[in-house]
Amino acid sequence: MTKTSYISVEEVSKLLMVDRGTIKEWVKDGKFPPPNRLNERSCIWSYAVIENWIAQQQQTQDFINNNDIDLI
């Protein structure tokens, strides 16, 4: 995947090995970057933003139960 790629909530969920609801809660609580809304029902994240978030979480060791995630 290139750094200009965008991924859906389903793909983010698989990448982080968490439920979609968890991602939505993290966004609501300010613990995860907000998505880019395509319309009322669809949203996407920049892969680079997610990649940076994962690196930051691993660096600060605040990464919630997912220390060994491999980026695609």
Gaussian input, Z-matrix of N, CA and C with variables (Angstrom, degrees):
# hf/3-21g

backbone

0 1
 N
 C     1     B1
 C     2     B2     1     A1
 N     3     B3     2     A2     1     D1
 C     4     B4     3     A3     2     D2
 C     5     B5     4     A4     3     D3
 N     6     B6     5     A5     4     D4
 C     7     B7     6     A6     5     D5
 C     8     B8     7     A7     6     D6
 N     9     B9     8     A8     7     D7
 C    10    B10     9     A9     8     D8
 C    11    B11    10    A10     9     D9
 N    12    B12    11    A11    10    D10
 C    13    B13    12    A12    11    D11
 C    14    B14    13    A13    12    D12
 N    15    B15    14    A14    13    D13
 C    16    B16    15    A15    14    D14
 C    17    B17    16    A16    15    D15
 N    18    B18    17    A17    16    D16
 C    19    B19    18    A18    17    D17
 C    20    B20    19    A19    18    D18
 N    21    B21    20    A20    19    D19
 C    22    B22    21    A21    20    D20
 C    23    B23    22    A22    21    D21
 N    24    B24    23    A23    22    D22
 C    25    B25    24    A24    23    D23
 C    26    B26    25    A25    24    D24
 N    27    B27    26    A26    25    D25
 C    28    B28    27    A27    26    D26
 C    29    B29    28    A28    27    D27
 N    30    B30    29    A29    28    D28
 C    31    B31    30    A30    29    D29
 C    32    B32    31    A31    30    D30
 N    33    B33    32    A32    31    D31
 C    34    B34    33    A33    32    D32
 C    35    B35    34    A34    33    D33
 N    36    B36    35    A35    34    D34
 C    37    B37    36    A36    35    D35
 C    38    B38    37    A37    36    D36
 N    39    B39    38    A38    37    D37
 C    40    B40    39    A39    38    D38
 C    41    B41    40    A40    39    D39
 N    42    B42    41    A41    40    D40
 C    43    B43    42    A42    41    D41
 C    44    B44    43    A43    42    D42
 N    45    B45    44    A44    43    D43
 C    46    B46    45    A45    44    D44
 C    47    B47    46    A46    45    D45
 N    48    B48    47    A47    46    D46
 C    49    B49    48    A48    47    D47
 C    50    B50    49    A49    48    D48
 N    51    B51    50    A50    49    D49
 C    52    B52    51    A51    50    D50
 C    53    B53    52    A52    51    D51
 N    54    B54    53    A53    52    D52
 C    55    B55    54    A54    53    D53
 C    56    B56    55    A55    54    D54
 N    57    B57    56    A56    55    D55
 C    58    B58    57    A57    56    D56
 C    59    B59    58    A58    57    D57
 N    60    B60    59    A59    58    D58
 C    61    B61    60    A60    59    D59
 C    62    B62    61    A61    60    D60
 N    63    B63    62    A62    61    D61
 C    64    B64    63    A63    62    D62
 C    65    B65    64    A64    63    D63
 N    66    B66    65    A65    64    D64
 C    67    B67    66    A66    65    D65
 C    68    B68    67    A67    66    D66
 N    69    B69    68    A68    67    D67
 C    70    B70    69    A69    68    D68
 C    71    B71    70    A70    69    D69
 N    72    B72    71    A71    70    D70
 C    73    B73    72    A72    71    D71
 C    74    B74    73    A73    72    D72
 N    75    B75    74    A74    73    D73
 C    76    B76    75    A75    74    D74
 C    77    B77    76    A76    75    D75
 N    78    B78    77    A77    76    D76
 C    79    B79    78    A78    77    D77
 C    80    B80    79    A79    78    D78
 N    81    B81    80    A80    79    D79
 C    82    B82    81    A81    80    D80
 C    83    B83    82    A82    81    D81
 N    84    B84    83    A83    82    D82
 C    85    B85    84    A84    83    D83
 C    86    B86    85    A85    84    D84
 N    87    B87    86    A86    85    D85
 C    88    B88    87    A87    86    D86
 C    89    B89    88    A88    87    D87
 N    90    B90    89    A89    88    D88
 C    91    B91    90    A90    89    D89
 C    92    B92    91    A91    90    D90
 N    93    B93    92    A92    91    D91
 C    94    B94    93    A93    92    D92
 C    95    B95    94    A94    93    D93
 N    96    B96    95    A95    94    D94
 C    97    B97    96    A96    95    D95
 C    98    B98    97    A97    96    D96
 N    99    B99    98    A98    97    D97
 C   100   B100    99    A99    98    D98
 C   101   B101   100   A100    99    D99
 N   102   B102   101   A101   100   D100
 C   103   B103   102   A102   101   D101
 C   104   B104   103   A103   102   D102
 N   105   B105   104   A104   103   D103
 C   106   B106   105   A105   104   D104
 C   107   B107   106   A106   105   D105
 N   108   B108   107   A107   106   D106
 C   109   B109   108   A108   107   D107
 C   110   B110   109   A109   108   D108
 N   111   B111   110   A110   109   D109
 C   112   B112   111   A111   110   D110
 C   113   B113   112   A112   111   D111
 N   114   B114   113   A113   112   D112
 C   115   B115   114   A114   113   D113
 C   116   B116   115   A115   114   D114
 N   117   B117   116   A116   115   D115
 C   118   B118   117   A117   116   D116
 C   119   B119   118   A118   117   D117
 N   120   B120   119   A119   118   D118
 C   121   B121   120   A120   119   D119
 C   122   B122   121   A121   120   D120
 N   123   B123   122   A122   121   D121
 C   124   B124   123   A123   122   D122
 C   125   B125   124   A124   123   D123
 N   126   B126   125   A125   124   D124
 C   127   B127   126   A126   125   D125
 C   128   B128   127   A127   126   D126
 N   129   B129   128   A128   127   D127
 C   130   B130   129   A129   128   D128
 C   131   B131   130   A130   129   D129
 N   132   B132   131   A131   130   D130
 C   133   B133   132   A132   131   D131
 C   134   B134   133   A133   132   D132
 N   135   B135   134   A134   133   D133
 C   136   B136   135   A135   134   D134
 C   137   B137   136   A136   135   D135
 N   138   B138   137   A137   136   D136
 C   139   B139   138   A138   137   D137
 C   140   B140   139   A139   138   D138
 N   141   B141   140   A140   139   D139
 C   142   B142   141   A141   140   D140
 C   143   B143   142   A142   141   D141
 N   144   B144   143   A143   142   D142
 C   145   B145   144   A144   143   D143
 C   146   B146   145   A145   144   D144
 N   147   B147   146   A146   145   D145
 C   148   B148   147   A147   146   D146
 C   149   B149   148   A148   147   D147
 N   150   B150   149   A149   148   D148
 C   151   B151   150   A150   149   D149
 C   152   B152   151   A151   150   D150
 N   153   B153   152   A152   151   D151
 C   154   B154   153   A153   152   D152
 C   155   B155   154   A154   153   D153
 N   156   B156   155   A155   154   D154
 C   157   B157   156   A156   155   D155
 C   158   B158   157   A157   156   D156
 N   159   B159   158   A158   157   D157
 C   160   B160   159   A159   158   D158
 C   161   B161   160   A160   159   D159
 N   162   B162   161   A161   160   D160
 C   163   B163   162   A162   161   D161
 C   164   B164   163   A163   162   D162
 N   165   B165   164   A164   163   D163
 C   166   B166   165   A165   164   D164
 C   167   B167   166   A166   165   D165
 N   168   B168   167   A167   166   D166
 C   169   B169   168   A168   167   D167
 C   170   B170   169   A169   168   D168
 N   171   B171   170   A170   169   D169
 C   172   B172   171   A171   170   D170
 C   173   B173   172   A172   171   D171
 N   174   B174   173   A173   172   D172
 C   175   B175   174   A174   173   D173
 C   176   B176   175   A175   174   D174
 N   177   B177   176   A176   175   D175
 C   178   B178   177   A177   176   D176
 C   179   B179   178   A178   177   D177
 N   180   B180   179   A179   178   D178
 C   181   B181   180   A180   179   D179
 C   182   B182   181   A181   180   D180
 N   183   B183   182   A182   181   D181
 C   184   B184   183   A183   182   D182
 C   185   B185   184   A184   183   D183
 N   186   B186   185   A185   184   D184
 C   187   B187   186   A186   185   D185
 C   188   B188   187   A187   186   D186
 N   189   B189   188   A188   187   D187
 C   190   B190   189   A189   188   D188
 C   191   B191   190   A190   189   D189
 N   192   B192   191   A191   190   D190
 C   193   B193   192   A192   191   D191
 C   194   B194   193   A193   192   D192
 N   195   B195   194   A194   193   D193
 C   196   B196   195   A195   194   D194
 C   197   B197   196   A196   195   D195
 N   198   B198   197   A197   196   D196
 C   199   B199   198   A198   197   D197
 C   200   B200   199   A199   198   D198
 N   201   B201   200   A200   199   D199
 C   202   B202   201   A201   200   D200
 C   203   B203   202   A202   201   D201
 N   204   B204   203   A203   202   D202
 C   205   B205   204   A204   203   D203
 C   206   B206   205   A205   204   D204
 N   207   B207   206   A206   205   D205
 C   208   B208   207   A207   206   D206
 C   209   B209   208   A208   207   D207
 N   210   B210   209   A209   208   D208
 C   211   B211   210   A210   209   D209
 C   212   B212   211   A211   210   D210
 N   213   B213   212   A212   211   D211
 C   214   B214   213   A213   212   D212
 C   215   B215   214   A214   213   D213

   B1=1.4412
   B2=1.5275
   B3=1.3145
   B4=1.4529
   B5=1.5186
   B6=1.3066
   B7=1.4628
   B8=1.5210
   B9=1.3197
   B10=1.4585
   B11=1.5236
   B12=1.3167
   B13=1.4601
   B14=1.5182
   B15=1.2964
   B16=1.4571
   B17=1.5182
   B18=1.3308
   B19=1.4592
   B20=1.5266
   B21=1.3124
   B22=1.4616
   B23=1.5196
   B24=1.3243
   B25=1.4703
   B26=1.5272
   B27=1.3154
   B28=1.4636
   B29=1.5291
   B30=1.3363
   B31=1.4625
   B32=1.5252
   B33=1.3303
   B34=1.4662
   B35=1.5315
   B36=1.3135
   B37=1.4606
   B38=1.5272
   B39=1.3188
   B40=1.4756
   B41=1.5249
   B42=1.3207
   B43=1.4612
   B44=1.5240
   B45=1.3277
   B46=1.4646
   B47=1.5203
   B48=1.3263
   B49=1.4683
   B50=1.5258
   B51=1.3370
   B52=1.4545
   B53=1.5291
   B54=1.2995
   B55=1.4569
   B56=1.5276
   B57=1.3163
   B58=1.4663
   B59=1.5272
   B60=1.3139
   B61=1.4586
   B62=1.5221
   B63=1.3194
   B64=1.4648
   B65=1.5192
   B66=1.3202
   B67=1.4612
   B68=1.5229
   B69=1.3207
   B70=1.4655
   B71=1.5267
   B72=1.3271
   B73=1.4694
   B74=1.5227
   B75=1.3433
   B76=1.4608
   B77=1.5266
   B78=1.3405
   B79=1.4653
   B80=1.5286
   B81=1.3247
   B82=1.4657
   B83=1.5288
   B84=1.3324
   B85=1.4634
   B86=1.5308
   B87=1.3363
   B88=1.4606
   B89=1.5147
   B90=1.3342
   B91=1.4647
   B92=1.5226
   B93=1.3329
   B94=1.4621
   B95=1.5227
   B96=1.3278
   B97=1.4704
   B98=1.5302
   B99=1.3166
   B100=1.4619
   B101=1.5310
   B102=1.3105
   B103=1.4669
   B104=1.5233
   B105=1.3140
   B106=1.4617
   B107=1.5210
   B108=1.3015
   B109=1.4713
   B110=1.5164
   B111=1.3331
   B112=1.4630
   B113=1.5199
   B114=1.3255
   B115=1.4636
   B116=1.5242
   B117=1.3103
   B118=1.4714
   B119=1.5322
   B120=1.3210
   B121=1.4599
   B122=1.5202
   B123=1.3115
   B124=1.4633
   B125=1.5162
   B126=1.3324
   B127=1.4507
   B128=1.5238
   B129=1.3335
   B130=1.4600
   B131=1.5184
   B132=1.3141
   B133=1.4573
   B134=1.5184
   B135=1.3041
   B136=1.4500
   B137=1.5273
   B138=1.3177
   B139=1.4574
   B140=1.5287
   B141=1.3338
   B142=1.4685
   B143=1.5238
   B144=1.3263
   B145=1.4625
   B146=1.5274
   B147=1.3215
   B148=1.4687
   B149=1.5221
   B150=1.3123
   B151=1.4627
   B152=1.5307
   B153=1.3139
   B154=1.4660
   B155=1.5210
   B156=1.3300
   B157=1.4588
   B158=1.5336
   B159=1.3284
   B160=1.4736
   B161=1.5298
   B162=1.3209
   B163=1.4676
   B164=1.5237
   B165=1.3224
   B166=1.4657
   B167=1.5337
   B168=1.3161
   B169=1.4617
   B170=1.5186
   B171=1.3188
   B172=1.4587
   B173=1.5211
   B174=1.3277
   B175=1.4571
   B176=1.5264
   B177=1.3186
   B178=1.4622
   B179=1.5271
   B180=1.3110
   B181=1.4626
   B182=1.5223
   B183=1.3226
   B184=1.4587
   B185=1.5217
   B186=1.3077
   B187=1.4546
   B188=1.5262
   B189=1.2881
   B190=1.4564
   B191=1.5306
   B192=1.3305
   B193=1.4621
   B194=1.5237
   B195=1.3134
   B196=1.4612
   B197=1.5241
   B198=1.3133
   B199=1.4603
   B200=1.5156
   B201=1.3285
   B202=1.4614
   B203=1.5216
   B204=1.3013
   B205=1.4575
   B206=1.5184
   B207=1.3082
   B208=1.4544
   B209=1.5257
   B210=1.3190
   B211=1.4547
   B212=1.5220
   B213=1.2839
   B214=1.4777
   B215=1.4980
   A1=108.70
   A2=116.37
   A3=119.60
   A4=110.37
   A5=115.70
   A6=119.89
   A7=112.17
   A8=119.08
   A9=121.16
   A10=111.20
   A11=116.83
   A12=121.30
   A13=111.11
   A14=114.14
   A15=121.31
   A16=108.37
   A17=115.69
   A18=119.69
   A19=110.31
   A20=114.28
   A21=121.73
   A22=111.05
   A23=115.43
   A24=120.37
   A25=110.19
   A26=117.52
   A27=120.14
   A28=110.79
   A29=116.37
   A30=120.45
   A31=111.55
   A32=117.08
   A33=120.92
   A34=109.14
   A35=116.10
   A36=121.75
   A37=111.31
   A38=116.42
   A39=120.73
   A40=110.91
   A41=116.59
   A42=121.39
   A43=111.48
   A44=116.34
   A45=120.97
   A46=113.72
   A47=115.65
   A48=121.87
   A49=111.81
   A50=115.40
   A51=121.85
   A52=108.69
   A53=115.90
   A54=122.81
   A55=110.81
   A56=116.52
   A57=121.36
   A58=111.25
   A59=116.62
   A60=121.04
   A61=111.96
   A62=116.33
   A63=120.94
   A64=110.05
   A65=116.89
   A66=120.98
   A67=109.95
   A68=116.63
   A69=120.54
   A70=111.03
   A71=117.45
   A72=121.37
   A73=110.76
   A74=116.60
   A75=120.51
   A76=110.49
   A77=116.96
   A78=120.78
   A79=109.43
   A80=116.03
   A81=121.39
   A82=111.06
   A83=116.95
   A84=122.51
   A85=113.17
   A86=117.16
   A87=120.77
   A88=114.45
   A89=117.49
   A90=122.00
   A91=112.58
   A92=117.26
   A93=122.19
   A94=108.30
   A95=117.58
   A96=119.84
   A97=111.81
   A98=116.78
   A99=119.67
   A100=110.78
   A101=116.57
   A102=120.18
   A103=111.39
   A104=114.39
   A105=121.84
   A106=106.30
   A107=117.07
   A108=121.23
   A109=110.21
   A110=115.65
   A111=121.11
   A112=110.17
   A113=114.83
   A114=123.08
   A115=107.14
   A116=118.44
   A117=121.06
   A118=113.30
   A119=116.91
   A120=120.21
   A121=115.05
   A122=117.57
   A123=120.22
   A124=111.87
   A125=114.42
   A126=119.73
   A127=108.76
   A128=114.73
   A129=121.53
   A130=109.13
   A131=115.25
   A132=122.18
   A133=108.40
   A134=115.50
   A135=120.56
   A136=107.40
   A137=116.43
   A138=119.80
   A139=110.43
   A140=116.91
   A141=120.62
   A142=111.10
   A143=117.84
   A144=121.56
   A145=110.19
   A146=116.66
   A147=120.70
   A148=110.25
   A149=116.13
   A150=120.87
   A151=110.30
   A152=117.47
   A153=121.42
   A154=111.50
   A155=117.64
   A156=121.62
   A157=110.19
   A158=116.44
   A159=120.69
   A160=109.78
   A161=116.99
   A162=120.57
   A163=110.81
   A164=116.73
   A165=120.79
   A166=110.60
   A167=117.26
   A168=120.54
   A169=111.07
   A170=116.53
   A171=119.92
   A172=110.59
   A173=116.93
   A174=121.87
   A175=111.54
   A176=117.00
   A177=120.79
   A178=112.17
   A179=116.43
   A180=123.87
   A181=112.48
   A182=116.27
   A183=121.25
   A184=111.11
   A185=116.60
   A186=120.97
   A187=109.24
   A188=116.66
   A189=124.36
   A190=112.29
   A191=117.29
   A192=124.60
   A193=114.76
   A194=119.33
   A195=120.90
   A196=111.13
   A197=117.66
   A198=121.70
   A199=114.66
   A200=117.96
   A201=120.13
   A202=113.83
   A203=118.07
   A204=121.21
   A205=109.80
   A206=116.44
   A207=122.41
   A208=107.95
   A209=115.80
   A210=119.71
   A211=109.40
   A212=114.91
   A213=120.85
   A214=109.72
   D1=137.36
   D2=178.97
   D3=-86.33
   D4=161.84
   D5=-178.27
   D6=-69.32
   D7=-13.87
   D8=177.52
   D9=-92.91
   D10=2.97
   D11=179.87
   D12=-73.24
   D13=155.91
   D14=174.66
   D15=-120.39
   D16=145.97
   D17=-179.31
   D18=-129.64
   D19=150.08
   D20=-177.96
   D21=-82.91
   D22=171.12
   D23=177.98
   D24=-61.85
   D25=-33.98
   D26=177.83
   D27=-64.34
   D28=-42.02
   D29=179.25
   D30=-69.35
   D31=-39.06
   D32=176.41
   D33=-62.45
   D34=-42.93
   D35=179.24
   D36=-58.48
   D37=-45.36
   D38=178.74
   D39=-66.51
   D40=-42.79
   D41=-178.38
   D42=-61.64
   D43=-42.58
   D44=-177.13
   D45=-90.48
   D46=-7.60
   D47=179.95
   D48=59.39
   D49=43.27
   D50=175.93
   D51=-133.56
   D52=161.54
   D53=178.82
   D54=-69.20
   D55=151.22
   D56=176.62
   D57=-56.44
   D58=-37.74
   D59=179.06
   D60=-62.55
   D61=-35.51
   D62=177.87
   D63=-64.06
   D64=-43.48
   D65=178.67
   D66=-60.78
   D67=-45.06
   D68=179.68
   D69=-61.91
   D70=-39.72
   D71=177.76
   D72=-65.83
   D73=-43.85
   D74=178.65
   D75=-58.61
   D76=-43.23
   D77=178.68
   D78=-62.55
   D79=-47.57
   D80=-179.57
   D81=-58.77
   D82=-38.66
   D83=-177.83
   D84=-85.59
   D85=-0.15
   D86=-179.85
   D87=76.90
   D88=16.14
   D89=-178.77
   D90=-92.71
   D91=-6.96
   D92=-175.20
   D93=-143.54
   D94=145.40
   D95=-178.35
   D96=-60.07
   D97=139.42
   D98=178.19
   D99=-70.11
   D100=149.98
   D101=-179.92
   D102=-80.42
   D103=168.67
   D104=169.02
   D105=-92.51
   D106=122.68
   D107=-178.74
   D108=-82.71
   D109=128.58
   D110=174.90
   D111=-88.09
   D112=-38.32
   D113=176.54
   D114=-162.04
   D115=-167.41
   D116=-177.24
   D117=-63.11
   D118=-26.81
   D119=-173.93
   D120=-110.14
   D121=-11.10
   D122=-174.27
   D123=-125.22
   D124=139.85
   D125=175.61
   D126=-144.39
   D127=155.69
   D128=179.94
   D129=-138.81
   D130=159.69
   D131=174.70
   D132=-120.57
   D133=146.95
   D134=170.81
   D135=-69.33
   D136=132.77
   D137=179.03
   D138=-60.51
   D139=-37.70
   D140=179.87
   D141=-62.55
   D142=-38.30
   D143=178.37
   D144=-64.10
   D145=-43.75
   D146=179.29
   D147=-66.43
   D148=-42.34
   D149=178.76
   D150=-60.04
   D151=-43.88
   D152=178.29
   D153=-65.92
   D154=-39.69
   D155=178.85
   D156=-62.10
   D157=-44.50
   D158=179.31
   D159=-61.19
   D160=-46.18
   D161=179.98
   D162=-60.88
   D163=-41.66
   D164=179.16
   D165=-64.61
   D166=-42.14
   D167=179.87
   D168=-65.07
   D169=-41.01
   D170=179.16
   D171=-66.61
   D172=-36.72
   D173=-179.63
   D174=-66.83
   D175=-39.24
   D176=-177.89
   D177=-91.76
   D178=-3.01
   D179=179.82
   D180=58.69
   D181=29.52
   D182=175.37
   D183=-100.64
   D184=11.94
   D185=-174.73
   D186=-73.82
   D187=112.89
   D188=-168.86
   D189=-68.39
   D190=100.30
   D191=173.51
   D192=55.75
   D193=21.96
   D194=-177.26
   D195=-138.94
   D196=49.00
   D197=-174.33
   D198=-66.79
   D199=-19.08
   D200=-171.92
   D201=-112.40
   D202=34.32
   D203=179.71
   D204=-74.17
   D205=130.74
   D206=175.68
   D207=-99.35
   D208=128.24
   D209=176.25
   D210=-73.46
   D211=144.06
   D212=-178.00
   D213=-70.70

